[in-house]
Amino acid sequence: MDFDQRQVTCPNGETSHIWLEPPAMAPYTVARFHPHQCDPCPDRSACTRGTAARTVNFLPRHLHELQARTRADQQDSQWRRLYATRSGVEGTLCEFINGHRARRSRYNGHRKTHVQHVLTGIAINIERLASRTTRHPHRPRRPTSFQQYLDARALTWECWWRQGK
């Protein structure tokens, strides 16, 4: 992609003939090729599946460059360590929102909603502490006959019924 020349060059050296910027095709920039460029191309099947010429959609320049910088930063070990911390917090928030239906408040007003969120957070912490006790260790149940059948034939089975926990 050449943002200054406003064209895209394919791997075989052909350049696009149309360049549309937002808001025409918001939020993407679109580059299109002529059918006479794509029809005789030997690599057409790797480039496009349709019968029309190739159309390339991508973000506007400032967003494209920001995305490229962000992807480069994500390869850094310090970024990955920081993101690992964030993923733990996101798991907690997901449990709060989906597991305890905190997306909607039972009450009207910020004060009452805040109290509900604080009490729900306390309940989550109590649930987590209670699950760490060793007085009643969790014993997994025996596999069902159908699960044993799948295991005997080396077939996988999903625990989709346990997603509600």
N, C-alpha and C positions, 0 to 999 in steps of 0.2 A: 504494500500500500504506500502510495506516495501522496501525502496530503498536500504538498506544495503544488504538484502538477495536477492534482485532482484526478488521479487514475490508479487503477489496480492492474498489475501485470501478472498474468497466469504463468505457471511453470514452463509453458512452451513459448513464452515471449510475447503473447498477444496482449494488447492493452485494452482496457474498457473504454467504451465510447460515451456512456452516460454516467454522470455523477450527481446524485441528488442528496442534498443535506437537509437536516431538520429545519423547519417543521414539515417539509414535503412528505417525508417518510418517518416522522417522529416516532421514537427517539433515535432511530438508526440512520446512518449514512448508507446509501445504496449505490453500488457500482454495477452497471450492466454491460454485457458483451453483446455484439451482433451475432445473429444466428450463423452468418457466413464465416465467422471466426471459429465457432464451436463445432459446426457440423462436420468438417473434414478432419478434425483433431483426432489423433489415434488414442489419446488419453481421456477422451470424453467420458467414458464409463466410470473413471476414477474421480472425475470432476463434478459431474451432474447426472442425475438419474432421469430427469424429465426430457421431453422433446424440445423444450424451449432452450434458448441460450442461457448461459450461466449468469446468475445474479448473486452478488456478494453483499451481505448485510453486516455492518459493524458499527461500533459506537463512534460518536463524533470524536475529533482529535483529542480534545482535552480529557475526555473520559477514557479513550483508548490508551493514552500515555499513562494516565493514573492507574489503570488496570495493569498495564505492563510493569510499572514500578512496584505495585502491590504484590504481584506474582513473584517478582524477583526478591522482594523482602521476605516472602514466605519460605524461601529456601534457607534462611538464616536460622541457626540453632537457637539463638536468643529469642527470636520471634516465636519459634515452636514451643519453647518453654513457657513463654508468656501466654500463648494460646491454650496450652494444656491447663493452666489455671482457669482461664475463661471457660473452657469446656465443662469443668466441674461446676462452676456457678450456673451455667446454662442448664445443666441437668437438674440442678435444684429448682431453678425457675420453672422448668418444664413440669416437674413433679407438682409444684405449687399451683400452676395454672391448670394443667390437665387432670392431675390426680385429685385435686381438691376444689375444682371448679371455681377458681379465683378470678377468672376472666370477668365475671359479672358479680357485682356486689348484691348482697341481700338487703342492704340498707341504702337510704338516700343521704347524701352529704359526705364531704371529705372526712370529717372527724369519725363518723361511724364506720365508714369504709376502711379508714386507717386502723381502727380498733379490730375490725374483722381480719385484716391482713396480719396484724401482730399476733392475734390469737391463733390464726391458722399456722403461722410460722412456728409458734410455740408447740402446737399439736404435731407438726412435722418433726420437730426435734425430739419430742417425746416418743413418737413412733420409731424414729431411728435409734434412740437409746434403748428402747424396749426390745428391738430386734437384735441387739448385741448381747443380751443376757444368755447365759449358757444353761439356765435352769431347765428350759424346754427347748433343746436343740431341734432344729428342723430335720425331719426324716423324710426324704423323698419317697413318694409312693411307688409301688411296683408298676412297671410298664403294663399297659393294657394288652390284651391278646392281639389287637390290631398293630400296636407298636412293636410287639415281639415279632409278628409276621414281617413287618417292614425291616426290622433289624436283621432277621434271618436271611433276607434277600439283599442286604446292604443298600436299602433304599432310605433316603432321608425323610424325616418327618419334622414338621414345624410345630412349635408350641404357640400357635396363634391364639389358643384359648386362654393363655396365661397373660396376655397383653393388658388385661384390665387391672392387674395388681398394682 
